Structures are given as structure tokens and as C-alpha cells.
Amino acid sequence: MQPIQLFELTSKQAHWLTVRQSVVAGNIANVNTPGYASREVAAFEAVLEDTGARMAATHPRHIREDPLRGAVRTGNGDAVEVLPSGNSVNLPDELSKTGEIKRMYELNTGMVKAFHRMMLLTVRK
């Protein structure tokens, strides 16, 4: 029997959504900061392909780098206009991203709940 990878995949996506939400929150917090360049996280599919095998920490005090934090980049490919202050954060876009993140997180948790219920039903019989 093959191991079930759904829980691992949804866990990675939940972590990616957490990183993305923190980046978007940072953009919103710096909307009036002169010279601030908006930041974005790479798409989940790209991050998932890049986060393969990493070096393992052999001692509890070793620092482990979060591979998803490396997916944060400054600026957008479809950059919005830069304000005279040098700021490139577009507040309506950032707010729509928060809504998108919320919907994706709800979908993620809904899938985990449904799969968990399905597994419990099969175990009971």
C-alpha cells in the first residue's frame, strides 16, 4: 500500500499560504513607506518543485533555512506604477491578494477535513 501524500501536500500549501500572507501584510504595512518595493512569493507550484531534498540538521542547534522564505522576491513581473516617493505597493491589489489567500486556505482546510472524515469512515468498518 502506498503512503498517502495528501496531508503532506496540504501542509506544505498551508505553510506557503502563511508565508504569502506575511509578505502581503508587510506590503500593506509599508504602503506609505518611501522607496519601499512591493514583495511577492513565487507560485506554489514553482515553490513545490524547488523545495526538494535539503540538507538535514544533524544537531538541534543547527539553523535550518526555511525553503519557502527563499521564494520571496522583490517587485512584480507586472509591476504597477512607481509613486513619486519610490513606493510600488498597490493597496487594492494587496487587499485582493488577502482575499485570495483566505479562499485558498479555506479550500485547503476543507480538503483536509473531508479526507480525514473519509479515512475515519474506512477505519471504523
URGI-V423518 format. One line per field, one symbol per residue. psi: psi as a letter, one per 20 degrees, with the letter a starting at -180 (. if undefined). A space follows every 10 residues. Layout:
psi: ???
This chain:
psi: pqqpighggh ghhhgghggg hhgghhghhk hjppjppqqq qqqhgghhhh mcprpqpiqh iqpppohhhi ipqprqhmpr qprhijpjpo ghghhhhhgg ggghhggghg gggghggggh hhhh.
